[in-house]
Each structure stands twice: as C-alpha cells, then as structure tokens.
Amino acid sequence: MNLKMYLNALKLYEEGKVNLDKETDNRMYFTVNDYIVIIGKDGFASCTCMHGSLKPKQLCKHIIASILKILYG
C-alpha cells in the first residue's frame, strides 16, 4: 500500500461510500461504490475491482476503506 492508495481509501470512507451489507461468523461483506469487498476474520480479503482482481494478494483502496469501516465504524 502506498500513501496515495490510503488517501483514496480514506476519502471513500469519509464520504460514506463504504456499506457493511452482511456479517457472518467468519466474514464481512461490504459494498464500496459498485464493488463487492469480502473480509475474513482469518485475514482473507478480496474485491471485485480491476486492481483487486489482477493483483489478488495486494490490497486495493476498496479493501482498505472497508478495513477503516471495521476499525472506526
């Protein structure tokens, strides 16, 4: 993650574009803009955006924004 990606994620979070849609025992499902983000309590994270699909082991701004939502509500 770089500073630009973090700042873009922070903007998404601050603008209220991160919505928690569903939570199960092991995973949380978010919508960030039009993308679906899944975060697992085991460290799993995925996003349907181009960056998340092309580089599945790296975080995208949508995943980071979802983590901010988990941390700060």
N, C-alpha and C positions, 0 to 999 in steps of 0.2 A: 504494500500500500504506500502511496506517496501522498504528499500534502494536498495536492490538487484533488485527488480522489476523495480524501477525507473531507475537504471543504465542500465538495459537491454533495457528499452524503449528508453532511451537517445541514446543508441548505434544504435538502429533501425532508429531513426530519423536522427542522424548524418551521417549514411551510405546511406541515401537517399532511404530507403525502405518503406517510407510512401507516398502514392499517393492519392490525392484527385480526385475521379472519377466523382462525381456528387454532386451538391448542389441545394437544393430546398429551399422554403421559411422557412421550419421548420427543415430540416435535412441535414446532410453532410454524404456522403458515401465515405469511404476510402478502399483501398487495402493495407494491410501491410503484406509483404511476400505473402502468398497464402490465407490470411484470410480477410474476409469482416468485416469492422467496420462501425457501424452507430452511429452517434452522433446527438442527437436532441437539438435544442435550448431551449427546456423545461427541459433539464437535463437528458434525456433518453440516454443510451449508451448500445450497445451490440456488441458482437464479436462472430465469428463462431469458434474460437479456443476452445480447450477442457476446459481450465480454464474458459473462458467466458460462456461456455455452462453449466458447472457444478455448477458454483457459479455466477448466473446472477446478483446479487446485488453487486458484487465486481468488481473492475477494474482489467483488465489484462494489460500486457505490450503493447499490440497492441492498446488498447484504450488510454493508457497514451501517447504512441508515436503519435497517431492521435491528441490528445489534444496539444502536443508540436507543431505539424504542424500548427494547428489553431493559436496558440499563436505567433509562430516565423516564419511562412512561409515555 
